Structure formats: structure tokens, C-alpha cells
Amino acid sequence: MRRGNLRAWAFYRYPDRTAYIFGDREISFREMIARSGRLCNGLLSIGLRQGHKAAVLLNNSVETLDCQGGIGRVGLTVVPLNPRHSSQEHAYVLNNSEIDAVILSADFLDLISPILPSAEKVKHVIVIGARGGEPEGMIPYEKLIEGQPETAPVLETDDDQIDRIQYTSGTTGRPKGAVSTAQITYSRMINILINLDLPILPSDINLVVGPLAHAAGVMNGIYNIRGATNIIMSGFDEEEILKTIEREHVTSILLVPTMLIRLLMVPNLTSYDLSSLKRIWYGTAPMPKERLKQAIEIFGNIFRQNYGMTEAPQPITYLGPEDHIIKGTEEEVRRLASAGRPALGVNLRIFKEDDTPIQTGEMGEIQIQGPQLMKEYWKMPEATADAFREGWFHTGDMGTLDEEGYVFILDRKQDMIISGGFNIYPREVEDVLMAHPWVAEAAVIGIPDDVWGESVKAFVVPKEGFTISAEELIQFCRDNIASYKKPKSVDFVQDLPKNTYGKVVRKDLKAPYWKGLDRRV
């Protein structure tokens, strides 16, 4: 069963309920299916068929929602493009994934047009919102769907047919295309549903503030299946989010930690009526424990953390409200720093470099088995073989397990710093820096050092209105972790480089220091 069919199921049960709100537009499930049906027939009319690939480069919009439903219903493979990537990054994805058609907003024409001649397989470029100003040979989206039947043809689909190629964020190198079949996509949605501690009801209202192109965008589909309403925002605006929650009685929202921290920094946060909220999902990046405590005190114990990745979307592990304890035993409070326990349907183990199991509290690489795992990396057999070994997917995330089975994610394997023969994980240094009351954000990398091999360097965003010296922060770290882990230098910056999903792009921080060197560690 394909995602489009799952959304169609909601149409049969709730045709006149509101599926989406975008700005001042309300779209019912009936209209949602009709719009995706017109797109489906429009794509067929230009010769696209099952097995062809369509890249989508859109900001959050009604047309993005059309694509989520219509592309799947016609049997095409969808390849989301990241709106914040450069032309060259898009060129790599278009060629690597062998794209047949591109659907994009007119806002991105200047970004995409120069690279189209090098994308040899692209036959069709469909443009939204150009109002007649699209370059010659491109197809206006409005013309494509104009007059098309609202009912999509019923297609025979193979569970092993490629449904989606989602490229990794590329924070450490070239992005890799994670391949999902129709069955895997279906299993991912079911995996989320069976791990809910609180049912999603037709009366629920979910606020979508992140990019629909993100793998986490599947969450809006989960709310559709249950007949609930999704309010889609065009971008992240703290005040507008809070106003929308209050005005529309929003019951659920998914935030990356950066977004949640920015909400906590709104001066008049407590003046808004946020009592309708029943769930705040968070994940994709570490959430500092002190910030999480602050969030629980303000919003209440309504937090759910899901751990996942492009290759194995959430939930791999789950930390529910019962584990978000801020006033309990030392062990209970410590678990706020964990990612929770393995989700239902997921097998998880942590092994050392020599492929032997860790003991409780020891560090190793997190390895998993589960229905949400990708099939392979597109056209990268060696990377696929390296990721899947002995029937387990090697996540590249380093972590520990406690006696109750809670997983603590410490860092990415490739981000490890080796200084004087000691292994240092940036996350543990960042956690200490983030515990300082005057620090808003922090990122740590390793830079070349003639004596130690690498030395620890920190980049810090101070809280607005506060001033702190590098010496004070280094001493603060010395007081709270082993001395060899403390930063040797600190740079103060206005912001940190992040990808669309809120993850710090360490390679951008490291690049100036490793430029021209043969090694990267």
C-alpha cells in the first residue's frame, strides 16, 4: 500500500473534515484527494509512468501537499530536494538519482536553471507560481493540472517498488540517497501509529512548522490518516507559532531542539494560552537537559522524544511523558538526557569496535533492526554493505545503555576527536558548555594540532545581553569534565551553521582549519 492510498482512506471516512489549513485557505479531505488526483493525471498526461523519478523543490505550500499525495498515487518515486542547498548540491542529487522530472517553485528558478543542462535525464520541469514567466520549455503547474480529472486511475503497485529516495543531510560529506520501497514507507507510518501512547483523534490539530521535505514530514500524513487537521506554516516565526497555538487550539507540534529553545527565549511566552497542547514531539538533534527541564516547567509534561535518522526514521527509540521527570530520583532525572528505550518493533544493540557487546555504561555503536529501515543507499553498494553488517544496520551513532534499557546517544562516530591518544566526543563538551547560564548555543570540533594531533575548539553563541570570556568558559569546562576534554580555544559567534533540520553542520566549521591538509583527523 502506498502513502497516497493511506491518505485516500482518510477521505472515505472524513470527506468534509478539514485536512489542511495554509494561511487563509482551508482544504477538506475531499479537496485534498481531488487536487492530488488532478496532479496525478497531469503527470500521466506528459508521459510519466510508474518507476520514473520526480524531484520536488518547494517551500511549504499547498502545492507541496498536492505533490505528497499525487506523486505517490501515480507510482512515481519522489526525491525531495532541500530548499537550502546550493545549485551544485542539487546538481549532484539530480544526476545521482537519475531524475526524470522536476517540480519546483518559481522562487528556485535562478537556483536550478543553470544546472539543468548538466542533468541529462530530466525531461520535464514543472514550475509553480511563475505566472507565465517560466523559461521556454518548462510547464506551468497550473496548466498541467487544468481540466484534469479529479479521480486518479487505480494502479497495480509492487510492494518492492521504490517509493522515495531521501538524501541524507550531508553534514559530514556527500549526501547519500536512502531508498524506501512502498512497503517500507507503509511500515514506517504503521510503526509510528503503534508506538503512540496517546491516540490521534479527528479532533486533533497538528501545527507543522518544519519543512515538509524533511523525512519527519511523514508525521503530517499520520495526522491525515486519523482524520485530524494539519496547519502548515510557511516558515519558523516564534510569535506567529504561539499566536496560532492560542487561536486555533493546536493540540500537537513537532520541533527540533533549536526551535524549542527559540520559543523558550520569547520574553512574553507565558502570556499566551497554550493549554490546548497535548503533545510536543522533539528530536533530530540533542536537546540540552537544562533547557528541557525549563520547557517542561512552562509547557507541562507533554513531551515525547523520538530518535530516528534518514535511513531509519522515527521512532527507533521513544522517551514518553512518564520519563520526562524533573523532580524525582537522581536516576529518573538523569534519563532526561537519554533518547528513551527501543520502540515497539525495533531491535537495538550497542557493540564495540571489535564487534563485541558492551557492558552496561560502556560506549559503543548503536545498531538496529526494524521495519522502518531503508532498503539501501542508491547506487552505493559499498556504503550499503558497510551500513548493513550481519543483519544489523550500523547507525554511526555512539551511545550507552543503562540497566533499564535506556539509550544515551553521545555523538556521531565520525565526529570523534582524537587528542593525545584520547577519544573526545563533541557532544559531552557541548553539554557542559550549554549548562553555563550565559550560553545560548555551542558546537565543538577538532582542529589540527602539531603536538596533540587534534585539539578541541568551541564555537559559542552567548545569550543576548550577556558577555563572557573564553577563559571563563574553559575554566567552567575544566571544573565539570576531564581536563583533557576542555576546549583549548573558544570563538564567539552570532549563530552556528545549520542545515534545514536544525543540525549543526560541523564540516562548515571544520573546513577552514583542515583546508589543504591530507588528513581530516
C-alpha positions as CSV (number, residue, x, y, z in Angstrom):
1,M,0.0,0.0,0.0
2,R,1.3,3.4,-0.9
3,R,1.1,6.6,1.1
4,G,-1.3,8.2,-1.3
5,N,-3.7,5.3,-0.7
6,L,-3.5,5.7,3.1
7,R,-4.5,9.4,2.7
8,A,-7.3,8.3,0.4
9,W,-8.6,6.1,3.2
10,A,-9.0,9.2,5.3
11,F,-11.0,10.8,2.6
12,Y,-13.6,8.0,2.6
13,R,-14.0,8.3,6.4
14,Y,-13.8,12.1,6.8
15,P,-14.5,13.7,3.3
16,D,-15.8,17.0,4.7
17,R,-13.4,17.5,7.6
18,T,-10.5,20.0,7.2
19,A,-7.3,18.2,6.2
20,Y,-5.1,21.3,5.9
21,I,-5.0,24.9,6.8
22,F,-2.4,27.0,5.0
23,G,-2.7,30.8,5.6
24,D,-6.3,31.7,5.0
25,R,-7.0,28.5,2.9
26,E,-8.8,25.5,4.4
27,I,-8.7,22.3,2.4
28,S,-11.0,19.4,3.1
29,F,-10.1,15.8,2.7
30,R,-12.4,15.8,-0.4
31,E,-10.5,18.7,-2.0
32,M,-7.1,17.2,-1.0
33,I,-7.9,14.0,-2.9
34,A,-9.3,15.9,-5.8
35,R,-6.2,18.1,-6.1
36,S,-3.8,15.2,-5.9
37,G,-5.9,13.3,-8.5
38,R,-5.6,16.2,-10.9
39,L,-1.9,16.3,-10.4
40,C,-1.7,12.5,-10.8
41,N,-3.5,12.7,-14.2
42,G,-1.4,15.7,-15.2
43,L,1.8,13.8,-14.7
44,L,0.4,10.9,-16.7
45,S,-0.5,13.2,-19.5
46,I,3.1,14.2,-20.1
47,G,4.3,10.6,-20.3
48,L,5.4,10.0,-16.7
49,R,4.8,6.4,-15.5
50,Q,5.5,4.1,-12.6
51,G,9.2,3.9,-11.9
52,H,10.0,7.4,-13.1
53,K,11.5,9.7,-10.6
54,A,10.3,13.2,-9.7
55,A,12.4,15.7,-7.7
56,V,10.4,18.2,-5.7
57,L,11.9,21.6,-4.7
58,L,9.2,23.6,-2.9
59,N,8.9,25.5,0.3
60,N,5.9,24.6,2.5
61,S,2.8,25.3,0.3
62,V,-0.5,23.8,-0.8
63,E,1.3,22.5,-3.9
64,T,3.8,20.7,-1.8
65,L,0.9,18.9,-0.2
66,D,-0.5,18.1,-3.7
67,C,2.8,16.5,-4.5
68,Q,2.9,14.4,-1.3
69,G,-0.3,12.8,-2.4
70,G,-0.3,13.0,-6.2
71,I,3.2,11.7,-6.9
72,G,2.7,8.6,-4.8
73,R,-0.7,7.8,-6.4
74,V,0.8,7.8,-9.9
75,G,3.5,5.4,-8.8
76,L,6.5,7.8,-9.3
77,T,9.5,7.8,-7.0
78,V,9.6,11.1,-5.1
79,V,13.0,12.7,-4.4
80,P,12.7,15.7,-2.1
81,L,15.3,18.4,-2.6
82,N,16.4,20.6,0.3
83,P,15.4,24.3,-0.3
84,R,18.5,25.5,1.5
85,H,21.0,23.5,-0.6
86,S,23.2,25.1,-3.3
87,S,23.0,24.7,-7.1
88,Q,25.9,22.2,-7.1
89,E,24.4,20.1,-4.3
90,H,21.1,20.0,-6.3
91,A,23.0,19.0,-9.4
92,Y,24.6,16.1,-7.6
93,V,21.2,14.8,-6.4
94,L,19.5,15.2,-9.8
95,N,22.2,13.3,-11.6
96,N,22.9,10.7,-8.9
97,S,19.2,9.8,-8.6
98,E,18.6,10.0,-12.4
99,I,15.6,12.3,-12.2
100,D,13.0,12.3,-15.0
101,A,11.0,15.4,-13.8
102,V,11.5,18.4,-11.5
103,I,8.6,20.2,-9.8
104,L,9.7,23.5,-8.3
105,S,8.6,26.8,-7.1
106,A,9.4,29.8,-9.3
107,D,11.4,31.1,-6.4
108,F,14.0,28.5,-7.2
109,L,14.3,29.0,-10.9
110,D,17.6,31.0,-10.6
111,L,19.0,28.2,-8.5
112,I,18.0,25.3,-10.7
113,S,18.1,26.7,-14.3
114,P,21.9,26.9,-14.6
115,I,22.3,23.2,-13.7
116,L,19.6,21.7,-15.9
117,P,21.8,21.3,-19.0
118,S,24.0,19.0,-16.9
119,A,21.0,17.0,-15.7
120,E,20.8,14.8,-18.7
121,K,17.9,12.6,-17.8
122,V,15.5,15.4,-16.8
123,K,12.8,15.6,-19.4
124,H,10.2,17.8,-17.7
125,V,10.4,20.9,-15.5
126,I,7.1,21.9,-13.9
127,V,7.1,25.4,-12.4
128,I,4.7,26.7,-9.7
129,G,3.8,30.3,-9.4
130,A,5.7,31.8,-12.4
131,R,2.5,33.3,-13.8
132,G,3.7,33.0,-17.4
133,G,7.3,34.0,-16.6
134,E,8.7,30.5,-16.7
135,P,11.5,29.8,-19.2
136,E,10.6,28.3,-22.6
137,G,10.1,24.6,-22.4
138,M,9.0,24.5,-18.8
139,I,5.5,23.5,-17.9
140,P,3.3,25.8,-15.7
141,Y,1.9,23.8,-12.8
142,E,-1.5,25.4,-13.2
143,K,-1.6,24.4,-16.9
144,L,-0.6,20.9,-16.1
145,I,-3.5,20.3,-13.7
146,E,-6.1,22.4,-15.5
147,G,-9.0,20.4,-16.7
148,Q,-7.6,17.1,-15.4
149,P,-10.0,14.6,-13.9
150,E,-10.1,14.6,-10.1
151,T,-10.2,10.8,-9.9
152,A,-6.8,9.1,-10.2
153,P,-6.6,5.8,-12.1
154,V,-6.2,2.7,-9.9
155,L,-2.7,1.4,-10.4
156,E,-1.3,-2.0,-9.6
157,T,1.7,-1.4,-7.3
158,D,4.5,-3.7,-6.2
159,D,5.5,-3.6,-2.5
160,D,9.1,-3.6,-3.6
161,Q,8.7,-0.6,-6.0
162,I,10.9,2.4,-5.0
163,D,8.6,4.9,-3.3
164,R,11.1,7.5,-2.1
165,I,14.8,8.4,-2.2
166,Q,15.6,10.7,0.7
167,Y,19.1,12.1,0.7
168,T,21.0,12.4,4.0
169,S,21.8,15.9,5.2
170,G,25.4,15.6,4.2
171,T,26.8,17.1,7.4
172,T,29.9,15.0,7.1
173,G,30.3,14.5,3.3
174,R,28.4,13.8,0.1
175,P,24.7,13.1,0.8
176,K,23.6,9.5,0.3
177,G,20.2,8.6,-1.2
178,A,18.3,6.4,1.3
179,V,15.9,4.2,-0.7
180,S,12.5,3.3,0.6
181,T,10.1,0.9,-1.1
182,A,6.3,1.2,-0.9
183,Q,6.2,-1.4,1.8
184,I,8.9,0.3,3.9
185,T,7.0,3.6,3.7
186,Y,3.8,1.9,4.8
187,S,5.6,0.2,7.6
188,R,7.1,3.5,8.8
189,M,3.6,5.0,9.2
190,I,2.3,1.9,11.0
191,N,5.4,2.0,13.2
192,I,4.6,5.5,14.4
193,L,0.9,4.6,15.0
194,I,1.6,1.5,17.1
195,N,4.1,3.4,19.3
196,L,1.7,6.2,20.2
197,D,1.0,6.5,23.9
198,L,-2.0,8.8,23.3
199,P,-4.3,8.2,20.3
200,I,-4.6,10.7,17.5
201,L,-8.2,11.8,17.1
202,P,-10.1,13.5,14.3
203,S,-10.5,16.5,16.7
204,D,-6.7,16.9,17.0
205,I,-4.9,19.9,15.3
206,N,-1.3,19.5,14.4
207,L,0.9,22.5,13.7
208,V,3.6,21.9,11.1
209,V,6.5,24.4,11.4
210,G,9.3,22.4,9.8
211,P,10.0,21.7,6.2
212,L,7.6,19.2,4.5
213,A,10.6,18.0,2.5
214,H,12.2,16.6,5.7
215,A,11.8,12.9,6.4
216,A,9.9,14.0,9.5
217,G,7.3,15.4,7.1
218,V,5.7,12.0,7.2
219,M,4.2,13.0,10.5
220,N,1.6,15.2,8.9
221,G,0.5,12.1,7.0
222,I,-0.1,10.3,10.3
223,Y,-2.5,13.0,11.4
224,N,-4.3,12.8,8.0
225,I,-4.8,9.1,8.4
226,R,-6.6,9.7,11.6
227,G,-8.8,12.5,10.2
228,A,-7.0,15.2,12.1
229,T,-6.2,18.7,10.8
230,N,-2.7,19.9,9.9
231,I,-1.9,23.6,10.0
232,I,1.0,24.3,7.7
233,M,3.3,27.3,8.4
234,S,5.5,28.7,5.6
235,G,8.4,29.2,8.0
236,F,9.5,29.4,11.6
237,D,8.3,32.5,13.4
238,E,8.2,32.3,17.2
239,E,5.4,34.8,17.8
240,E,3.2,33.5,14.9
241,I,3.6,30.0,16.3
242,L,2.4,31.0,19.7
243,K,-0.4,33.1,18.3
244,T,-1.6,30.1,16.2
245,I,-1.5,27.7,19.1
246,E,-3.6,30.0,21.1
247,R,-6.1,31.0,18.3
248,E,-6.5,27.6,16.7
249,H,-6.3,25.5,19.9
250,V,-3.5,23.4,18.5
251,T,-3.0,20.1,20.2
252,S,0.3,18.9,18.8
253,I,3.5,20.2,17.4
254,L,6.9,18.8,16.3
255,L,10.0,20.9,17.0
256,V,13.7,20.4,16.6
257,P,15.6,21.5,19.7
258,T,16.7,24.8,18.1
259,M,13.1,25.7,17.5
260,L,12.1,24.8,21.1
261,I,15.0,26.8,22.6
262,R,13.9,29.8,20.5
263,L,10.4,29.5,21.8
264,L,11.7,29.4,25.3
265,M,13.5,32.7,24.7
266,V,10.4,34.6,23.7
267,P,10.1,37.3,26.5
268,N,6.3,37.1,26.9
269,L,6.0,33.3,26.4
270,T,3.8,32.7,29.5
271,S,1.3,35.4,28.4
272,Y,0.0,33.0,25.7
273,D,-2.7,30.5,26.4
274,L,-1.1,27.2,25.3
275,S,-3.3,24.9,27.4
276,S,-4.7,23.2,24.3
277,L,-1.3,21.5,23.7
278,K,-1.3,17.7,24.4
279,R,1.9,16.7,22.6
280,I,5.2,18.3,21.8
281,W,7.3,16.0,19.7
282,Y,11.1,16.7,19.6
283,G,14.1,15.1,18.1
284,T,16.7,15.2,15.2
285,A,19.4,16.8,17.4
286,P,20.5,16.8,21.0
287,M,18.2,18.7,23.5
288,P,20.2,20.2,26.4
289,K,18.9,18.7,29.7
290,E,18.6,22.1,31.4
291,R,16.6,23.5,28.5
292,L,14.3,20.5,28.6
293,K,13.7,21.0,32.3
294,Q,12.8,24.6,31.6
295,A,10.4,23.6,28.8
296,I,8.6,21.1,31.0
297,E,8.1,23.7,33.7
298,I,6.5,26.0,31.2
299,F,4.5,23.7,28.9
300,G,3.9,20.8,31.3
301,N,4.8,17.2,31.0
302,I,3.6,16.7,27.4
303,F,6.9,15.9,25.7
304,R,7.7,13.0,23.5
305,Q,11.2,12.4,22.1
306,N,11.7,10.2,19.0
307,Y,15.1,9.2,17.8
308,G,15.4,8.5,14.1
309,M,17.5,9.2,11.0
310,T,17.1,9.5,7.3
311,E,17.9,5.8,6.9
312,A,15.6,4.7,9.7
313,P,13.0,7.3,10.6
314,Q,11.5,7.7,14.0
315,P,10.8,6.0,16.3
316,I,14.0,3.9,16.8
317,T,13.7,4.8,20.5
318,Y,11.0,6.7,22.4
319,L,11.1,8.8,25.5
320,G,7.5,9.4,26.7
321,P,5.9,11.7,29.2
322,E,6.4,9.2,32.0
323,D,10.1,9.5,31.6
324,H,10.2,13.3,31.5
325,I,10.7,13.7,35.2
326,I,12.3,16.8,36.6
327,K,11.6,16.2,40.3
328,G,12.5,12.6,41.1
329,T,15.4,10.4,42.0
330,E,18.8,11.2,40.5
331,E,18.4,8.3,38.1
332,E,15.0,9.4,36.9
333,V,16.2,13.0,36.3
334,R,19.3,11.7,34.5
335,R,17.1,9.9,32.0
336,L,16.1,13.3,30.6
337,A,19.4,13.2,28.8
338,S,18.5,9.8,27.2
339,A,16.7,9.0,23.9
340,G,14.4,6.6,25.7
341,R,14.0,2.9,25.2
342,P,13.7,0.9,21.9
343,A,10.4,1.4,20.2
344,L,7.9,-1.4,19.7
345,G,9.0,-3.4,16.7
346,V,12.7,-2.3,16.8
347,N,15.6,-4.4,17.9
348,L,18.6,-2.4,19.2
349,R,22.0,-3.3,20.5
350,I,25.3,-1.5,21.2
351,F,28.5,-3.1,20.1
352,K,32.2,-2.1,20.5
353,E,34.6,-1.6,17.5
354,D,35.7,-5.2,17.8
355,D,32.0,-6.3,17.3
356,T,31.6,-7.5,20.9
357,P,28.7,-6.4,23.1
358,I,29.2,-3.5,25.5
359,Q,28.8,-3.8,29.3
360,T,26.3,-1.5,31.0
361,G,27.6,2.0,30.9
362,E,30.2,1.3,28.2
363,M,30.2,3.2,24.9
364,G,29.7,1.6,21.5
365,E,27.9,2.0,18.2
366,I,24.2,1.8,18.1
367,Q,22.9,-1.0,15.7
368,I,19.3,-1.7,14.9
369,Q,16.8,-3.9,13.1
370,G,13.3,-2.8,12.3
371,P,10.6,-2.3,9.7
372,Q,11.4,1.4,9.1
373,L,14.9,0.7,7.8
374,M,15.8,1.8,4.3
375,K,16.4,-0.8,1.6
376,E,19.8,0.5,0.5
377,Y,21.9,3.6,-0.4
378,W,21.1,4.5,-4.0
379,K,23.9,3.4,-6.4
380,M,26.3,3.0,-3.4
381,P,26.7,-0.8,-2.9
382,E,29.9,-0.4,-0.8
383,A,28.3,2.1,1.6
384,T,25.2,-0.2,1.8
385,A,27.3,-3.2,2.7
386,D,29.2,-1.2,5.3
387,A,26.0,0.0,6.9
388,F,24.3,-3.4,6.9
389,R,26.6,-6.0,8.5
390,E,25.5,-9.3,9.9
391,G,21.8,-8.3,9.6
392,W,22.2,-5.1,11.6
393,F,22.1,-1.5,10.5
394,H,25.1,0.4,11.9
395,T,23.8,3.9,12.7
396,G,27.2,5.6,13.1
397,D,25.8,7.0,16.4
398,M,27.8,6.2,19.6
399,G,25.9,5.6,22.8
400,T,25.5,3.7,26.0
401,L,22.7,1.6,27.7
402,D,21.8,1.8,31.3
403,E,20.4,-1.2,33.4
404,E,16.8,-0.3,32.5
405,G,17.5,-0.3,28.7
406,Y,17.5,3.5,28.3
407,V,19.7,4.6,25.3
408,F,22.1,7.6,25.8
409,I,23.3,8.9,22.4
410,L,26.7,10.5,22.9
411,D,27.8,11.5,19.5
412,R,28.4,10.7,15.8
413,K,31.2,8.2,15.3
414,Q,32.9,10.3,12.6
415,D,32.8,13.5,14.8
416,M,35.0,11.9,17.4
417,I,38.1,14.0,18.3
418,I,41.4,12.2,19.0
419,S,43.7,14.4,21.1
420,G,46.9,12.9,22.5
421,G,45.5,9.4,22.0
422,F,42.3,10.1,24.0
423,N,38.9,9.9,22.4
424,I,36.8,13.0,22.9
425,Y,33.1,13.2,21.8
426,P,32.0,16.8,21.0
427,R,28.5,16.2,22.5
428,E,29.9,15.7,26.0
429,V,31.8,19.0,25.8
430,E,28.8,20.8,24.3
431,D,26.6,19.6,27.1
432,V,28.9,21.2,29.6
433,L,29.1,24.5,27.7
434,M,25.3,24.5,27.4
435,A,25.0,24.1,31.1
436,H,26.6,27.6,31.5
437,P,23.8,30.1,32.2
438,W,25.1,32.6,29.7
439,V,25.4,30.2,26.8
440,A,22.6,30.0,24.2
441,E,24.3,27.5,21.8
442,A,27.6,25.7,21.4
443,A,29.4,23.5,18.9
444,V,32.7,21.7,19.3
445,I,35.1,20.4,16.7
446,G,38.6,19.0,16.4
447,I,41.3,21.2,14.7
448,P,44.9,20.2,13.7
449,D,47.4,20.4,16.4
450,D,51.1,19.6,15.8
451,V,51.6,18.2,19.3
452,W,48.3,16.6,20.2
453,G,47.1,15.6,16.7
454,E,43.8,17.4,17.3
455,S,42.8,20.0,19.8
456,V,39.3,20.9,21.0
457,K,37.8,24.1,19.6
458,A,34.4,25.5,20.7
459,F,32.1,27.9,19.0
460,V,29.7,29.7,21.3
461,V,26.6,31.8,20.8
462,P,26.2,33.9,24.0
463,K,22.7,34.7,25.4
464,E,21.5,38.1,24.3
465,G,22.7,40.8,26.8
466,F,25.4,38.6,28.4
467,T,29.2,38.8,27.9
468,I,31.6,36.0,28.9
469,S,35.3,35.4,28.2
470,A,36.9,32.4,26.6
471,E,39.0,31.9,29.7
472,E,35.9,31.7,31.9
473,L,34.3,29.1,29.7
474,I,37.4,27.0,29.5
475,Q,37.7,27.1,33.3
476,F,34.0,26.1,33.5
477,C,34.7,23.1,31.4
478,R,37.8,22.2,33.4
479,D,35.6,22.2,36.6
480,N,33.0,19.9,35.1
481,I,34.8,17.4,32.8
482,A,38.2,15.8,32.5
483,S,40.8,18.5,31.8
484,Y,41.9,16.9,28.5
485,K,38.4,17.3,27.1
486,K,38.2,21.1,27.7
487,P,38.4,23.4,24.7
488,K,41.8,24.9,24.1
489,S,40.2,27.8,22.2
490,V,36.7,29.4,22.1
491,D,35.3,31.6,19.3
492,F,32.2,33.7,20.0
493,V,29.7,33.8,17.0
494,Q,26.3,35.2,16.3
495,D,24.9,31.9,15.0
496,L,26.0,28.4,14.1
497,P,25.8,26.9,10.6
498,K,22.8,24.6,10.5
499,N,21.0,22.6,7.9
500,T,17.2,22.7,7.3
501,Y,16.7,20.2,10.1
502,G,18.4,22.2,12.8
503,K,21.6,20.1,12.9
504,V,24.9,21.9,13.2
505,V,26.9,21.4,10.0
506,R,30.3,20.6,11.6
507,K,32.1,20.3,8.3
508,D,31.5,24.0,7.6
509,L,33.1,24.8,11.0
510,K,36.0,22.5,10.3
511,A,36.7,23.4,6.7
512,P,38.9,26.5,7.3
513,Y,41.1,24.6,9.7
514,W,41.6,21.5,7.6
515,K,41.9,23.1,4.2
516,G,44.9,21.9,2.2
517,L,45.7,19.0,4.6
518,D,45.7,15.4,3.5
519,R,44.0,14.3,6.7
520,R,40.7,15.2,8.4
521,V,41.5,13.7,11.9
